Amino acid sequence: MHVSSSGDLLADRRYEYARAYLEAEDAAAAADLFLQTLERAPGWLPALVGAADALAADGRPAEAEPLLREAAKRDHDGLFGASLRLAALGFAEVPDAPPAAYVRGLFDDYADRFETALVEDLGYRAPWLIADLIETVRPGGRFSRGLDLGCGTGLMAEALAGRVDHFTGCDLSPEMIARAEAGERYQSVVVAEAATFLSERTQTLDLVTAADVLVYVGALDSLFRHVAVRLAPDGLFAFSVEESFDGDLVLRDSLRYAHGESYIRRTIAEADLEVVELTRGTLRFDRGAPIRGLIVVARLAR
């Protein structure tokens, strides 16, 4: 995430060195440099959050807590996700959703390297797993009007190329939408929050997709209800989630939400939808470890 200067060039330099150490997984060295940064620039929000992240990664969450509490007082719009970090460490209640500013900032910063980082470096497969399950449910099926929630740069549209006559991409990040528009994978794109955009639509949808998006939504009851209102009688809703193995909704230390199968089935049913097909697969890798997920296709309950 791009951050402004602390106003002290030496503090800025130590901050950048600290970030480099943290990216190299030397949390102890990173924590030391972040704390040195704070000695020169007390209360500087990026360094407060950076120091807390490094301390937590170094197995010192109790030392991270006061820094995050101070950061939360300063993180007025939630851009740095300080409150989310407190919840992930167990020092606050897990919120139903992350701050919109945090998600927007995360992906605005990530947009220029999104596809390379995900597909080439992390083995990202969610859009293709979703497309395969749609094919299983409706072999050779075509869809007149589709909506891709949290579309990013357009990988879901690539996976479904030629199968959706008019595909709209919706994303909270203007930078992601700019790249999706440049890639010409959708017939239209819009910068919007998913539930808000659905609530403002009047047309019915034959297909709604959400690949690796619901991990940044959290509680899904409201979104699922909005999807149900807009879904055509024979329409499909296809999505992926990271799987929570306790069956419920949890916030992971990655600051991404995971959802259990029982949570998904219950929330789907409460929205007057029903699961058509549910499978498991590896969505991507993180530091060499597979991230397991649920891939789901649902429709209106009959």
Disulfide bonds with the S-S distance in Angstrom:
none
